[in-house]
Amino acid sequence: MGPGSWSDVMHRLLDGTEQFDTIHWGYRPVLAVERDLPERTTAPLENILVKPYYKGLMDTGRAILSVDAWYELEDTGRDAKRWRFQHQSGELALVAVVARWEVYGHQPPGAGFAIVMYGGRPAILAPEDARQWLDLSLSANRVACLVRDKILPGSQFVRTEN
């Protein structure tokens, strides 16, 4: 799984039910196409709140992506090292994402998702906090505070060279 692929994300419908949909990993709204801006696979939390590129996603496009691990490249000069991060318990990591999609239908232009980043890493939440992230009755500012306050600390993840 990686940018450009398709992944199942969980989101909450307006009636309160939760559902999985398969969505393109990478977000590029029509605004970006018109201005020849690149697709984004990650979205810094502060940008989501203020940039037109992400307009409205915190209000209606919050979803959760579950992963067993994620990978980061470290440029060490001559060679890049690839690091694998996994929760120390081996449990799935619940990653906050913002997305635009069409429920039960053909995905419109700009459909896709981007991983929410905070403090330079994916916004990974505990199960109870992930449920709050999905709660569309909570304001964008409230769930932004949730991410800032409840993101799982890096100490809960094991880093191995891959």
DSSP file (Angstrom, degrees, kcal/mol; ACC not computed):
  #  RESIDUE AA STRUCTURE BP1 BP2  ACC     N-H-->O    O-->H-N    N-H-->O    O-->H-N    TCO  KAPPA ALPHA  PHI   PSI    X-CA   Y-CA   Z-CA
    1    1 A M              0   0    0      0, 0.0     6,-0.1     0, 0.0     3,-0.0   0.000 360.0 360.0 360.0 138.4    0.0    0.0    0.0
    2    2 A G    >   -     0   0    0      4,-0.1     3,-2.4    23,-0.0    23,-0.2  -0.976 360.0 -34.2-174.4 178.8    1.3    3.4   -0.8
    3    3 A P  T 3  S+     0   0    0      0, 0.0    23,-0.2     0, 0.0     3,-0.1  -0.161 123.9  25.5 -50.8 138.1    0.5    6.7   -2.6
    4    4 A G  T 3  S+     0   0    0     21,-2.8    22,-0.1     1,-0.4     2,-0.1   0.217 103.6 101.5  90.5 -14.4   -1.5    6.2   -5.7
    5    5 A S  S <  S-     0   0    0     -3,-2.4    20,-3.4    20,-0.1     2,-0.4  -0.252  75.0-107.6 -90.4-175.8   -3.0    3.0   -4.5
    6    6 A W  E     -A   24   0A   0     18,-0.2     2,-0.3    -3,-0.1    18,-0.2  -0.930  35.4-179.7-116.9 139.9   -6.5    2.4   -3.1
    7    7 A S  E     -A   23   0A   0     16,-2.6    16,-3.0    -2,-0.4     2,-0.5  -0.956  30.6-111.4-137.6 154.9   -7.2    1.7    0.6
    8    8 A D  E     -A   22   0A   0     -2,-0.3    58,-0.5    14,-0.2     2,-0.4  -0.761  36.7-176.9 -86.5 127.1  -10.2    1.0    2.8
    9    9 A V  E     -A   21   0A   0     12,-2.6    12,-2.2    -2,-0.5     2,-0.4  -0.945  20.6-131.5-122.2 148.0  -11.0    3.9    5.2
   10   10 A M  E     +AB  20  64A   0     54,-2.8    54,-2.5    -2,-0.4     2,-0.3  -0.807  32.7 165.6 -96.9 137.1  -13.7    4.0    7.8
   11   11 A H  E     -AB  19  63A   0      8,-2.6     8,-2.7    -2,-0.4     2,-0.5  -0.937  34.0-114.3-142.8 167.3  -15.9    7.0    8.0
   12   12 A R  E     -A   18   0A   0     50,-0.5     6,-0.2    -2,-0.3    50,-0.1  -0.904  25.7-138.3-108.5 128.9  -19.1    8.0    9.7
   13   13 A L    >   -     0   0    0      4,-3.4     3,-2.4    -2,-0.5   123,-0.2  -0.343  32.0-101.8 -77.1 164.4  -22.2    8.8    7.6
   14   14 A L  T 3  S+     0   0    0      1,-0.3    -1,-0.1     2,-0.1    -2,-0.0   0.773 122.8  59.6 -59.9 -26.3  -24.5   11.7    8.5
   15   15 A D  T 3  S-     0   0    0      2,-0.1    -1,-0.3     1,-0.0     3,-0.1   0.454 121.8-106.7 -82.6   1.8  -27.0    9.3   10.0
   16   16 A G  S <  S+     0   0    0     -3,-2.4     2,-0.1     1,-0.3    -2,-0.1   0.287  77.6 129.6  95.6 -10.2  -24.3    8.1   12.5
   17   17 A T        -     0   0    0     -5,-0.1    -4,-3.4     1,-0.0     2,-0.4  -0.477  52.6-131.8 -77.7 151.2  -23.5    4.7   10.9
   18   18 A E  E     +A   12   0A   0     -6,-0.2     2,-0.3    -2,-0.1    -6,-0.2  -0.811  29.5 172.9-103.5 144.9  -19.9    3.8   10.2
   19   19 A Q  E     -A   11   0A   0     -8,-2.7    -8,-2.6    -2,-0.4     2,-0.4  -0.989  28.0-127.4-148.6 153.3  -18.9    2.4    6.9
   20   20 A F  E     -A   10   0A   0     -2,-0.3     2,-0.3   -10,-0.2   -10,-0.2  -0.850  26.8-179.7 -99.4 139.6  -15.7    1.4    5.0
   21   21 A D  E     -A    9   0A   0    -12,-2.2   -12,-2.6    -2,-0.4     2,-0.6  -0.988  30.4-120.7-134.7 147.7  -15.1    2.7    1.5
   22   22 A T  E     +A    8   0A   0     -2,-0.3     2,-0.3   -14,-0.2   -14,-0.2  -0.791  42.1 177.0 -88.7 120.8  -12.2    2.1   -0.9
   23   23 A I  E     -A    7   0A   0    -16,-3.0   -16,-2.6    -2,-0.6     2,-0.2  -0.938  34.1-101.4-131.5 146.7  -10.6    5.5   -1.6
   24   24 A H  E     -A    6   0A   0     -2,-0.3    89,-1.9   -18,-0.2     2,-1.0  -0.438  33.8-124.9 -65.5 133.1   -7.6    6.6   -3.6
   25   25 A W  B    S+c  113   0A   0    -20,-3.4   -21,-2.8   -23,-0.2    89,-0.1  -0.739  84.0  57.0 -84.2 104.1   -4.5    7.4   -1.5
   26   26 A G  S    S-     0   0    0     87,-1.8     2,-0.5    -2,-1.0    15,-0.2  -0.255  70.4-139.0 139.2 132.1   -3.8   10.9   -2.6
   27   27 A Y  B     +I   40   0B   0     13,-3.2    13,-2.8    85,-0.2    84,-0.1  -0.961  27.5 158.5-122.3 129.0   -5.9   14.0   -2.6
   28   28 A R        -     0   0    0     -2,-0.5    11,-0.1    82,-0.4     5,-0.1  -0.745  24.7-154.2-148.9  95.1   -6.0   16.7   -5.3
   29   29 A P    >>  -     0   0    0      0, 0.0     4,-1.8     0, 0.0     3,-0.8  -0.164  34.5-101.8 -68.3 165.7   -9.1   18.8   -5.4
   30   30 A V  H 3> S+     0   0    0     79,-0.3     4,-2.7     1,-0.3     5,-0.2   0.873 123.3  61.7 -54.6 -40.0  -10.4   20.5   -8.6
   31   31 A L  H 3> S+     0   0    0      1,-0.2     4,-1.5     2,-0.2    -1,-0.3   0.890 104.6  48.0 -52.3 -42.4   -8.8   23.8   -7.3
   32   32 A A  H <4>S+     0   0    0     -3,-0.8     5,-3.2     2,-0.2     4,-0.4   0.881 109.8  51.3 -69.6 -38.9   -5.4   22.1   -7.4
   33   33 A V  H ><5S+     0   0    0     -4,-1.8     3,-1.2     3,-0.2    -2,-0.2   0.939 110.1  49.8 -62.5 -46.3   -6.0   20.7  -10.9
   34   34 A E  H 3<5S+     0   0    0     -4,-2.7    -1,-0.2     1,-0.3    -2,-0.2   0.831 117.3  40.2 -61.8 -33.5   -6.9   24.1  -12.2
   35   35 A R  T 3<5S-     0   0    0     -4,-1.5    -1,-0.3    -5,-0.2    -2,-0.2   0.318 112.0-117.9 -98.8   7.2   -3.8   25.7  -10.6
   36   36 A D  T < 5 +     0   0    0     -3,-1.2    -3,-0.2    -4,-0.4    -4,-0.1   0.869  58.5 158.4  56.8  40.8   -1.5   22.8  -11.6
   37   37 A L      < -     0   0    0     -5,-3.2    -1,-0.2    -6,-0.1    -2,-0.1  -0.675  41.8-104.7 -90.5 149.3   -0.8   22.0   -7.9
   38   38 A P        -     0   0    0      0, 0.0     2,-0.2     0, 0.0    -1,-0.1  -0.238  32.9 -98.4 -73.1 161.0    0.4   18.5   -7.0
   39   39 A E        -     0   0    0    -11,-0.1     2,-0.4   -13,-0.0   -11,-0.2  -0.489  38.5-139.1 -69.6 146.5   -1.6   15.7   -5.4
   40   40 A R  B     +I   27   0B   0    -13,-2.8   -13,-3.2    -2,-0.2     3,-0.1  -0.923  25.3 179.0-113.1 137.4   -1.0   15.5   -1.6
   41   41 A T  S    S+     0   0    0     -2,-0.4    74,-2.5   -15,-0.2     2,-0.3   0.566  77.7  38.8-106.6 -16.6   -0.6   12.2    0.3
   42   42 A T  E     -d  115   0A   0     72,-0.3    74,-0.2   -15,-0.1    -1,-0.2  -0.942  66.2-160.9-130.1 155.3   -0.1   13.9    3.7
   43   43 A A  E     -d  116   0A   0     72,-3.2    74,-2.4    -2,-0.3     2,-0.1  -0.915  18.6-133.0-140.1 108.7   -1.7   16.9    5.2
   44   44 A P  E >>  -d  117   0A   0      0, 0.0     4,-1.9     0, 0.0     3,-0.8  -0.400  24.7-124.6 -60.6 135.1   -0.2   18.9    8.1
   45   45 A L  H 3> S+     0   0    0     72,-2.9     4,-1.4     1,-0.3    73,-0.1   0.877 108.9  52.2 -50.1 -47.3   -2.9   19.5   10.7
   46   46 A E  H 3> S+     0   0    0      1,-0.2     4,-0.8    71,-0.2    -1,-0.3   0.856 108.5  51.6 -63.2 -34.3   -2.4   23.3   10.7
   47   47 A N  H X> S+     0   0    0     -3,-0.8     4,-3.0     1,-0.2     3,-0.6   0.882 103.4  57.9 -68.0 -37.9   -2.7   23.4    6.9
   48   48 A I  H 3< S+     0   0    0     -4,-1.9    10,-0.3     1,-0.2    -1,-0.2   0.862 105.7  51.4 -60.5 -34.8   -6.0   21.5    6.9
   49   49 A L  H 3< S+     0   0    0     -4,-1.4    -1,-0.2     1,-0.1    -2,-0.2   0.763 127.4  15.4 -74.3 -25.8   -7.5   24.1    9.1
   50   50 A V  H << S+     0   0    0     -4,-0.8    -2,-0.2    -3,-0.6    -3,-0.2   0.660  95.9  95.3-126.2 -21.3   -6.6   27.2    7.0
   51   51 A K    ><  -     0   0    0     -4,-3.0     3,-1.5    -5,-0.2     4,-0.1  -0.584  64.2-137.9 -84.6 135.9   -5.6   26.3    3.4
   52   52 A P  G >  S+     0   0    0      0, 0.0     3,-1.6     0, 0.0    -1,-0.1   0.792 100.0  73.3 -57.3 -27.8   -8.1   26.5    0.6
   53   53 A Y  G 3  S+     0   0    0      1,-0.3   -21,-0.1   -22,-0.1   -22,-0.1   0.844 107.1  33.3 -53.7 -35.6   -6.6   23.2   -0.7
   54   54 A Y  G X  S+     0   0    0     -3,-1.5     3,-2.2    -7,-0.3     4,-0.4   0.182  85.6 158.7-107.9  14.9   -8.3   21.3    2.2
   55   55 A K  T <  S-     0   0    0     -3,-1.6    -6,-0.1     1,-0.3    -5,-0.0  -0.108  70.6  -0.7 -49.5 126.6  -11.5   23.5    2.5
   56   56 A G  T >> S+     0   0    0     -8,-0.2     4,-1.9    -7,-0.1     3,-0.8   0.258  95.2 112.7  82.6 -11.4  -14.3   21.6    4.3
   57   57 A L  H <> S+     0   0    0     -3,-2.2     4,-2.0     1,-0.3    42,-0.3   0.841  75.1  54.0 -66.9 -31.3  -12.5   18.4    4.8
   58   58 A M  H 34 S+     0   0    0     -4,-0.4    -1,-0.3   -10,-0.3     4,-0.1   0.733 111.2  48.1 -73.2 -19.5  -12.4   18.8    8.6
   59   59 A D  H <4 S+     0   0    0     -3,-0.8    -2,-0.2     2,-0.1    -1,-0.2   0.857 136.0   0.8 -86.3 -37.8  -16.2   19.3    8.6
   60   60 A T  H  < S+     0   0    0     -4,-1.9    -3,-0.2    39,-0.1    -2,-0.2   0.478 120.3  65.5-130.4  -6.5  -17.3   16.4    6.4
   61   61 A G     <  +     0   0    0     -4,-2.0    38,-2.8    -5,-0.4     2,-0.4  -0.031  58.0 131.7-118.6  33.0  -14.2   14.4    5.4
   62   62 A R  E     + E   0  98A   0     36,-0.2   -50,-0.5    -4,-0.1     2,-0.3  -0.709  27.0 155.9 -86.9 134.6  -12.7   12.8    8.5
   63   63 A A  E     -BE  11  97A   0     34,-2.4    34,-2.6    -2,-0.4     2,-0.4  -0.907  35.2-121.5-147.0 172.4  -11.9    9.1    8.2
   64   64 A I  E     -BE  10  96A   0    -54,-2.5   -54,-2.8    -2,-0.3     2,-0.5  -0.981  13.5-163.2-124.9 133.4   -9.6    6.5    9.8
   65   65 A L  E     - E   0  95A   0     30,-2.5    30,-3.2    -2,-0.4     2,-0.5  -0.967  12.6-150.3-111.1 126.9   -7.1    4.3    8.0
   66   66 A S  E     + E   0  94A   0    -58,-0.5     2,-0.3    -2,-0.5    28,-0.2  -0.868  21.7 172.8-101.9 131.6   -5.9    1.2    9.9
   67   67 A V  E     - E   0  93A   0     26,-2.3    26,-3.5    -2,-0.5     3,-0.1  -0.957  37.4-143.5-134.4 150.9   -2.3    0.0    9.1
   68   68 A D  S    S-     0   0    0     -2,-0.3    19,-0.4     1,-0.3     2,-0.3   0.723  86.9 -18.4 -84.2 -21.4   -0.1   -2.6   10.6
   69   69 A A        -     0   0    0     17,-0.1     2,-0.3    24,-0.1    -1,-0.3  -0.971  59.2-139.7-167.8 166.8    2.9   -0.3   10.1
   70   70 A W  E     -J   85   0C   0     15,-1.9    15,-3.1    -2,-0.3     2,-0.4  -0.949  16.0-136.7-136.3 163.2    4.2    2.7    8.2
   71   71 A Y  E     -J   84   0C   0     -2,-0.3     2,-0.4    13,-0.2    13,-0.2  -0.897  13.3-172.4-123.7 145.7    7.4    3.5    6.5
   72   72 A E  E     -J   83   0C   0     11,-2.2    11,-3.3    -2,-0.4     2,-0.4  -0.993  17.6-136.6-135.1 144.5    9.6    6.5    6.3
   73   73 A L  E     -J   82   0C   0     -2,-0.4     2,-0.5     9,-0.2     9,-0.2  -0.843  12.8-159.5 -99.0 136.4   12.7    7.2    4.3
   74   74 A E  E     -J   81   0C   0      7,-3.1     7,-2.9    -2,-0.4     2,-0.8  -0.969  13.0-141.3-116.3 117.9   15.7    8.9    5.9
   75   75 A D  E     +J   80   0C   0     -2,-0.5     5,-0.2     5,-0.2     3,-0.1  -0.686  23.3 176.0 -79.9 113.0   18.1   10.6    3.5
   76   76 A T        -     0   0    0      3,-1.8     2,-0.9    -2,-0.8    -1,-0.1   0.185  52.3-100.7-104.3  15.7   21.6    9.9    5.0
   77   77 A G  S    S+     0   0    0      1,-0.2     3,-0.1     2,-0.0    -1,-0.1  -0.733 110.6  29.1 105.6 -85.8   23.6   11.5    2.2
   78   78 A R  S    S+     0   0    0     -2,-0.9     2,-0.3     1,-0.2    -1,-0.2   0.907 130.4  18.3 -78.0 -42.8   24.8    8.7    0.0
   79   79 A D  S    S-     0   0    0     -3,-0.1    -3,-1.8    -5,-0.0     2,-0.5  -0.910  73.3-124.5-129.6 153.8   21.9    6.3    0.6
   80   80 A A  E     -J   75   0C   0     -2,-0.3     2,-0.4    -5,-0.2    -5,-0.2  -0.840  21.7-144.1 -97.6 136.1   18.4    6.5    1.9
   81   81 A K  E     -J   74   0C   0     -7,-2.9    -7,-3.1    -2,-0.5     2,-0.6  -0.799   8.0-144.0 -96.0 141.1   17.5    4.3    4.9
   82   82 A R  E     -J   73   0C   0     -2,-0.4    80,-3.5    -9,-0.2     2,-0.4  -0.928  16.8-164.1-106.8 122.9   14.0    2.9    5.0
   83   83 A W  E     -JK  72 161C   0    -11,-3.3   -11,-2.2    -2,-0.6     2,-0.5  -0.866   7.8-151.4-110.2 140.3   12.5    2.7    8.5
   84   84 A R  E     -JK  71 160C   0     76,-3.3    76,-2.5    -2,-0.4     2,-0.5  -0.937  10.0-161.6-109.5 130.7    9.4    0.6    9.5
   85   85 A F  E     +JK  70 159C   0    -15,-3.1   -15,-1.9    -2,-0.5     2,-0.3  -0.950  15.2 168.2-115.1 130.8    7.3    1.8   12.4
   86   86 A Q  E     - K   0 158C   0     72,-1.9    72,-3.4    -2,-0.5   -17,-0.1  -0.994  43.3 -96.9-141.4 145.1    4.9   -0.5   14.2
   87   87 A H  E >   - K   0 157C   0      4,-0.5     3,-2.1   -19,-0.4    70,-0.3  -0.376  36.1-125.0 -59.5 136.9    3.0   -0.2   17.5
   88   88 A Q  T 3  S+     0   0    0     68,-3.0    -1,-0.2     1,-0.3    69,-0.1   0.746 110.7  54.2 -59.6 -24.4    5.0   -2.0   20.2
   89   89 A S  T 3  S-     0   0    0     67,-0.3    -1,-0.3     2,-0.1     3,-0.1   0.597 112.1-119.5 -83.3 -10.9    1.9   -4.2   21.0
   90   90 A G    <   +     0   0    0     -3,-2.1    -2,-0.1     1,-0.3     3,-0.1   0.398  68.0 139.4  85.2  -3.5    1.6   -5.3   17.4
   91   91 A E        -     0   0    0      1,-0.1    -4,-0.5    -5,-0.1    -1,-0.3  -0.260  62.8 -89.1 -69.6 160.2   -1.9   -3.8   17.2
   92   92 A L        -     0   0    0     -3,-0.1     2,-0.5    -6,-0.1   -24,-0.2  -0.392  39.1-124.9 -65.4 146.5   -3.1   -1.9   14.2
   93   93 A A  E     -E   67   0A   0    -26,-3.5   -26,-2.3    -3,-0.1     2,-0.8  -0.830  14.3-143.0 -94.1 132.8   -2.4    1.8   14.1
   94   94 A L  E     -EF  66 125A   0     31,-0.6    31,-2.8    -2,-0.5     2,-0.5  -0.858  21.2-163.9-100.2 106.1   -5.5    4.0   13.6
   95   95 A V  E     -EF  65 124A   0    -30,-3.2   -30,-2.5    -2,-0.8     2,-0.3  -0.776  16.2-129.3 -99.2 128.1   -4.4    6.9   11.4
   96   96 A A  E     +E   64   0A   0     27,-3.0    20,-2.5    -2,-0.5    27,-0.4  -0.583  35.5 175.6 -72.3 132.0   -6.5   10.1   11.1
   97   97 A V  E     -EG  63 115A   0    -34,-2.6   -34,-2.4    -2,-0.3     2,-0.4  -0.938  26.8-138.7-132.6 158.3   -7.0   11.0    7.5
   98   98 A V  E     +EG  62 114A   0     16,-2.3    16,-2.4    -2,-0.3     2,-0.3  -0.951  34.1 170.6-113.9 142.0   -9.0   13.7    5.6
   99   99 A A  E     - G   0 113A   0    -38,-2.8     2,-0.4    -2,-0.4    14,-0.2  -0.971  33.0-150.0-149.4 156.9  -10.8   12.6    2.5
  100  100 A R  E     + G   0 112A   0     12,-2.3    12,-2.4    -2,-0.3     2,-0.3  -0.996  38.8 142.8-128.0 128.8  -13.3   13.5   -0.2
  101  101 A W        -     0   0    0     -2,-0.4     2,-0.5    10,-0.2     5,-0.1  -0.948  48.7-112.5-154.6 169.0  -15.3   10.7   -1.7
  102  102 A E    >   -     0   0    0     -2,-0.3     3,-1.3     3,-0.2     2,-0.2  -0.965  36.3-124.4-111.2 121.6  -18.7    9.8   -3.0
  103  103 A V  T 3  S-     0   0    0     -2,-0.5     3,-0.1     1,-0.3   -82,-0.1  -0.468  86.6  -9.6 -68.2 132.5  -20.6    7.2   -0.8
  104  104 A Y  T 3  S+     0   0    0     -2,-0.2     2,-0.3     1,-0.2    -1,-0.3   0.763 122.3  78.9  54.3  32.2  -21.7    4.2   -2.8
  105  105 A G  S <  S-     0   0    0     -3,-1.3    -3,-0.2     3,-0.0    -1,-0.2  -0.896  90.0 -53.5-153.6-177.2  -20.8    5.7   -6.1
  106  106 A H        -     0   0    0     -2,-0.3    -3,-0.0    -3,-0.1    -5,-0.0  -0.434  62.6-113.1 -62.4 133.4  -18.3    6.6   -8.8
  107  107 A Q        -     0   0    0     -2,-0.1     3,-0.1    -6,-0.1    -1,-0.1  -0.574  31.3-134.5 -76.9 127.6  -15.6    8.7   -7.2
  108  108 A P    >   -     0   0    0      0, 0.0     3,-2.1     0, 0.0    -6,-0.1  -0.219  38.8 -72.0 -73.7 166.7  -15.6   12.3   -8.5
  109  109 A P  T 3  S+     0   0    0      0, 0.0   -79,-0.3     0, 0.0     3,-0.1  -0.346 124.8  28.1 -55.3 138.5  -12.5   14.3   -9.6
  110  110 A G  T 3  S+     0   0    0      1,-0.3   -82,-0.4   -81,-0.2   -10,-0.2   0.370  85.3 144.8  88.2  -5.3  -10.5   15.1   -6.5
  111  111 A A    <   +     0   0    0     -3,-2.1    -1,-0.3   -84,-0.1     2,-0.3  -0.432  29.6  86.8 -66.8 140.0  -11.7   12.1   -4.6
  112  112 A G  E     - G   0 100A   0    -12,-2.4   -12,-2.3    -2,-0.1     2,-0.3  -0.923  62.8-101.5 156.6-177.4   -9.0   10.7   -2.3
  113  113 A F  E     -cG  25  99A   0    -89,-1.9   -87,-1.8    -2,-0.3     2,-0.4  -0.955  13.9-157.7-138.1 157.6   -7.5   10.9    1.1
  114  114 A A  E     - G   0  98A   0    -16,-2.4   -16,-2.3    -2,-0.3     2,-0.3  -0.988  29.3-113.0-132.1 142.4   -4.4   12.4    2.8
  115  115 A I  E     -dG  42  97A   0    -74,-2.5   -72,-3.2    -2,-0.4     2,-0.4  -0.576  31.6-121.8 -75.6 131.2   -2.9   11.3    6.1
  116  116 A V  E     -d   43   0A   0    -20,-2.5     7,-2.8    -2,-0.3     2,-0.4  -0.599  30.3-160.3 -74.3 129.2   -3.1   13.9    8.8
  117  117 A M  E     +dH  44 122A   0    -74,-2.4   -72,-2.9    -2,-0.4     2,-0.3  -0.902  15.5 173.3-113.7 140.7    0.4   14.8   10.1
  118  118 A Y  E >  S+ H   0 121A   0      3,-2.7     3,-1.0    -2,-0.4    -2,-0.0  -0.966  72.2   2.7-145.7 130.5    1.2   16.5   13.4
  119  119 A G  T 3  S-     0   0    0     -2,-0.3    -1,-0.0     1,-0.2    -2,-0.0   0.792 131.0 -58.9  65.8  27.2    4.6   17.1   14.8
  120  120 A G  T 3  S+     0   0    0      1,-0.2    -1,-0.2     0, 0.0    -3,-0.0   0.586 121.0  80.3  81.0  10.2    6.2   15.6   11.7
  121  121 A R  E <  S-H  118   0A   0     -3,-1.0    -3,-2.7     3,-0.0    -1,-0.2  -0.947  90.1 -74.4-143.5 165.5    4.5   12.2   11.9
  122  122 A P  E     -H  117   0A   0      0, 0.0     2,-1.3     0, 0.0    -5,-0.2  -0.282  47.7-114.6 -59.8 142.8    1.2   10.5   11.2
  123  123 A A        -     0   0    0     -7,-2.8   -27,-3.0   -27,-0.4     2,-0.5  -0.675  42.5-178.2 -81.1  94.9   -1.7   11.4   13.6
  124  124 A I  E     -F   95   0A   0     -2,-1.3    28,-3.0    28,-0.3     2,-0.3  -0.850   4.9-166.5-102.1 129.9   -2.2    8.0   15.2
  125  125 A L  E     -F   94   0A   0    -31,-2.8   -31,-0.6    -2,-0.5    26,-0.1  -0.812  24.2-109.8-119.0 153.0   -5.0    7.8   17.7
  126  126 A A    >>  -     0   0    0     24,-0.4     4,-2.6    -2,-0.3     3,-0.5  -0.402  47.0-100.4 -68.6 157.3   -6.2    5.3   20.4
  127  127 A P  H 3> S+     0   0    0      0, 0.0     4,-1.9     0, 0.0     5,-0.1   0.874 122.8  49.5 -52.4 -44.0   -9.5    3.6   19.5
  128  128 A E  H 3> S+     0   0    0      1,-0.2     4,-1.2     2,-0.2     5,-0.1   0.861 113.8  46.3 -66.6 -33.2  -11.6    5.8   21.7
  129  129 A D  H <> S+     0   0    0     -3,-0.5     4,-2.3     2,-0.2    -1,-0.2   0.833 107.6  57.1 -76.2 -33.1  -10.0    9.0   20.2
  130  130 A A  H  X S+     0   0    0     -4,-2.6     4,-1.6     1,-0.2    -2,-0.2   0.883 104.0  53.9 -63.0 -37.7  -10.4    7.6   16.7
  131  131 A R  H  X S+     0   0    0     -4,-1.9     4,-0.6    -5,-0.2    -1,-0.2   0.899 108.7  48.7 -62.8 -39.7  -14.2    7.3   17.3
  132  132 A Q  H >< S+     0   0    0     -4,-1.2     3,-1.1     1,-0.2    -2,-0.2   0.901 105.5  57.6 -66.1 -39.9  -14.2   11.0   18.4
  133  133 A W  H 3< S+     0   0    0     -4,-2.3    -1,-0.2     1,-0.3    -2,-0.2   0.877 107.2  49.4 -56.2 -37.5  -12.3   11.9   15.2
  134  134 A L  H 3< S+     0   0    0     -4,-1.6     2,-0.9    -5,-0.1    -1,-0.3   0.638  83.4 106.9 -77.0 -14.3  -15.1   10.3   13.2
  135  135 A D    X<  -     0   0    0     -3,-1.1     3,-1.8    -4,-0.6     8,-0.1  -0.534  52.0-167.8 -73.7 103.0  -17.8   12.2   15.1
  136  136 A L  T 3  S+     0   0    0     -2,-0.9    -1,-0.2     1,-0.3     4,-0.1   0.577  80.6  71.6 -71.3  -8.7  -19.0   14.8   12.6
  137  137 A S  T 3  S+     0   0    0      2,-0.1     2,-0.3    -3,-0.0    -1,-0.3   0.670  83.1  86.8 -78.2 -14.9  -21.0   16.7   15.3
  138  138 A L  S <  S-     0   0    0     -3,-1.8     5,-0.0    -6,-0.2     0, 0.0  -0.671  87.0-114.6 -84.6 139.2  -17.6   17.8   16.7
  139  139 A S     >  -     0   0    0     -2,-0.3     4,-2.3     1,-0.1     5,-0.2  -0.195  21.6-110.7 -69.8 161.9  -16.2   21.0   15.2
  140  140 A A  H  > S+     0   0    0      1,-0.2     4,-1.9     2,-0.2     5,-0.2   0.905 120.3  50.7 -57.8 -43.4  -13.0   21.1   13.2
  141  141 A N  H  > S+     0   0    0      1,-0.2     4,-2.1     2,-0.2    -1,-0.2   0.878 108.2  52.8 -65.1 -36.9  -11.3   23.0   16.0
  142  142 A R  H  > S+     0   0    0      1,-0.2     4,-1.9     2,-0.2    -2,-0.2   0.928 112.0  43.5 -65.3 -45.1  -12.4   20.5   18.6
  143  143 A V  H  X S+     0   0    0     -4,-2.3     4,-2.2     2,-0.2    -1,-0.2   0.806 109.7  57.2 -74.3 -26.0  -11.0   17.5   16.6
  144  144 A A  H  X S+     0   0    0     -4,-1.9     4,-2.4    -5,-0.2    -1,-0.2   0.923 108.2  47.7 -64.5 -42.3   -7.8   19.5   15.8
  145  145 A C  H  X S+     0   0    0     -4,-2.1     4,-2.7     2,-0.2     5,-0.3   0.887 107.7  56.8 -62.4 -38.6   -7.4   19.8   19.6
  146  146 A L  H  X S+     0   0    0     -4,-1.9     4,-2.8     2,-0.2     5,-0.2   0.934 108.6  46.0 -57.4 -47.5   -8.0   16.1   20.0
  147  147 A V  H  X S+     0   0    0     -4,-2.2     4,-1.7     1,-0.2    -2,-0.2   0.944 113.6  48.5 -62.4 -47.7   -5.2   15.3   17.6
  148  148 A R  H  < S+     0   0    0     -4,-2.4    -1,-0.2     1,-0.2    -2,-0.2   0.892 121.9  34.8 -59.2 -40.3   -2.8   17.8   19.3
  149  149 A D  H  < S+     0   0    0     -4,-2.7    -1,-0.2    -5,-0.2    -2,-0.2   0.779 126.7  33.9 -86.6 -27.8   -3.6   16.4   22.8
  150  150 A K  H  < S+     0   0    0     -4,-2.8   -24,-0.4    -5,-0.3    -3,-0.2   0.411  72.6 130.7-117.0   0.9   -4.2   12.7   22.1
  151  151 A I     <  -     0   0    0     -4,-1.7   -26,-0.2    -5,-0.2   -28,-0.1  -0.327  69.8-104.9 -55.2 135.7   -1.8   11.7   19.3
  152  152 A L        -     0   0    0    -28,-3.0   -28,-0.3     1,-0.1    -1,-0.1  -0.417  40.1-109.9 -65.8 136.7    0.0    8.6   20.5
  153  153 A P    >   -     0   0    0      0, 0.0     3,-2.2     0, 0.0     4,-0.1  -0.312  18.7-117.8 -69.6 150.5    3.6    9.3   21.5
  154  154 A G  G >  S+     0   0    0      1,-0.3     3,-1.8     2,-0.2    -2,-0.1   0.743 108.9  74.6 -57.5 -24.8    6.5    8.1   19.5
  155  155 A S  G 3  S+     0   0    0      1,-0.3    -1,-0.3     3,-0.0    -3,-0.0   0.665  86.0  64.3 -65.7 -14.9    7.6    6.0   22.4
  156  156 A Q  G <  S+     0   0    0     -3,-2.2   -68,-3.0   -69,-0.1     2,-0.4   0.430  94.6  75.5 -86.4   1.9    4.7    3.5   21.7
  157  157 A F  E <  S-K   87   0C   0     -3,-1.8     2,-0.5   -70,-0.3   -70,-0.2  -0.912  70.9-140.4-120.8 142.7    6.2    2.6   18.3
  158  158 A V  E     -K   86   0C   0    -72,-3.4   -72,-1.9    -2,-0.4     2,-0.5  -0.850  15.4-152.9-100.1 131.3    9.1    0.4   17.4
  159  159 A R  E     +K   85   0C   0     -2,-0.5     2,-0.4   -74,-0.2   -74,-0.2  -0.910  18.4 173.2-107.3 125.4   11.4    1.6   14.6
  160  160 A T  E     -K   84   0C   0    -76,-2.5   -76,-3.3    -2,-0.5     2,-0.3  -0.975  36.0-110.7-129.6 146.8   13.3   -1.0   12.6
  161  161 A E  E      K   83   0C   0     -2,-0.4   -78,-0.2   -78,-0.2   -80,-0.0  -0.565 360.0 360.0 -73.9 136.9   15.4   -0.7    9.5
  162  162 A N              0   0    0    -80,-3.5   -79,-0.2    -2,-0.3    -1,-0.1   0.350 360.0 360.0-124.6 360.0   13.7   -2.3    6.5
